[in-house]
């Protein structure tokens, strides 16, 4: 008998998958869904079914929220150090199982194994960061202006939370919400994306093993998100929603949140401008473009969506970028040499192709890529488009794929106007060797984050988030835990005459 390997065996579940629970986690118990309903999880590289996971009904969702509500009071009273140590143990376990978690992620989501390993480490960092923040929540103590009252400001957990995560970073988007909620003393219901439930289930099992009490984290996978989540949002018992996903769904949730005046954190879409000034270092700019465009096959809200390059550099930049993109190896993420995996599903790929076809029809030139490959899996080739017309749909729509449109510009004021001419404002990228220009243009970009001479901004120690329709609130950094805390102030009169 041969030992299991990481290659796909079409007849047996992959060994990494076999170790993951597939039920609903409600009040510390792994349960089947009402009626035993399940849905299939597909490998986007092959189309194979990887596993069947429990498909929660609205009644299951209600039970999960009831468990979170039931656990809230006692959980809020636990010592910060206790919560901190649970998160720290979870960090250690995630890192101990980095390879296994990465394989699960690659199988269900498609990203190359090296990127999945990177995401597991990034996801684990949120557990470590918030284990450190759990014991650093501070308040304030002052007096009123007339000296009559003490003002004592404390922080309390906001209460049971609804956490909804997307499929593109299946583990990190979970830890970025779960870790600050745990640190703050909140309980929660988590609804992962139906394309990638397994990473969240593996994480939940690790948190249980780390000592998280029953009911604090409840995990509900479902194909009926709209019903299950609406019931949570309008329950009146959930006090906070934290969502990462599309702007359209974010708006639905904000409307629902209005019904019960829930605290809301929203990480929504982006349409990131990537601006290369005439004085930029070309090598740095091309490296930055590869990172900002190709991380996660372009399936990231931080992905550079529009590359504005000064006319003096546009041709050289496009040629070098096209050469780098064309040299990437596209394939199954579990294969050693793969640098670009498949897109998540056929709808995602069809959208990318539609946007590319629209740009080509309006006069753009494909320097590389632009055509669908044959064969199984939802692969799309790395694509560079030159001379993309301003009216192309690609300019106003998040492509969420490995497509880099390059648009020449002549003047800084013009490029800032074009960069800001969008409803989104998550991140912008800026390449220049002039420090004054770097500060000036970063201040003029209407975004929550700017990468200056870098294509990577995400870090657990930094406040991640956007302005305009890219969202509300920040995740990570010193402020990440604030999203899960309320202020309470005590007015205490001072005795007079002493
Ligand atoms: P994408 O288009 O990238 O899949 P979505 O915004 O549709 O992004 O999905 C992000 C998350 O929101 C997923 O977990 C998805 O199941 C969930 N979701 C989708 N529709 C709704 C809805 N009506 N109410 C609550 N959650 C939803």
Boltz pocket constraint, residues with backbone or C-beta under 6 A from the ligand:
constraints:
  - pocket:
      binder: B
      contacts: [[A, 164], [A, 165], [A, 166], [A, 167], [A, 191], [A, 192], [A, 193], [A, 194], [A, 222], [A, 225], [A, 226], [A, 229], [A, 230], [A, 244], [A, 245], [A, 246], [A, 247], [A, 249], [A, 250], [A, 252]]
      max_distance: 6.0
